[in-house]
């Protein structure tokens, strides 16, 4: 089982992995990270082993879907009304990566947008048809860095 953890100031992959009793490489692989850079306010998928405080619990924000034979990410995203690329990003999957029976996929219970490389707050507001106040009320921090999950 997994949960989503929001990175806070002072967090490093090393200290997060240590608290979870996993290796840094396992944490990087789970999140599709190529380097050690993590940014406060961003989210990581972590094992739910109750060893760290839960900034954003799976039960509150995400549903766990167990992959069945014949499933694909596109069909799962369509079934749950979630953007395909958002579902890939949340689960640390690449576009051409296979999923397997019994694999756990996190499905957001509310609307989530994953920021792109050159997104501005104005771009996001226009794309999602929301107000700045809406975004501010639903997100503790918005850093506008690539791959940050923003609730709307």
Phi, psi and omega in degrees: 000146181236163172219171180254130181245131176268125181294135178245165178306135179093346178291142169229160176301323182297312183285329176294312180300319180299316179296334182265355184060040174231171178273160175301319180298321177297318179295318178296316181296317180300328184253005179064032182272139179262340180223184185269003185283120172232148187241131176309135182098339178281169184243145175235146172271127183227154175298141180270081181248015176057022180263354179226157181295150186258098178288331183208092189290146178302317183296329182277321189248337186226148172255144178263124178252130178265119183296135176251161178307131177091351178291153169219159186299320181300314181293321178296315179300315180297317181299323183263001179068034182247141176300132183305311182292327176295316179298319176300312184297315181301326184261008178064033182256150174267160185303323184258012183278139179280152169244157189233151176307140181077359175288144179265131178240131177275130178244122180292138178277340177236173181291132180229139175239136177256122186294148177263178187302315185245024180298142170245165179299323178296318177303313183295315180301314180292318182295321184266353181056051178231171177261162176300320179300319177302312181296316182297322181289333184262353184228131180295314180220142173235114184260346182057040172259154181302136176073021172278136177273126179239128177276145175215000000 
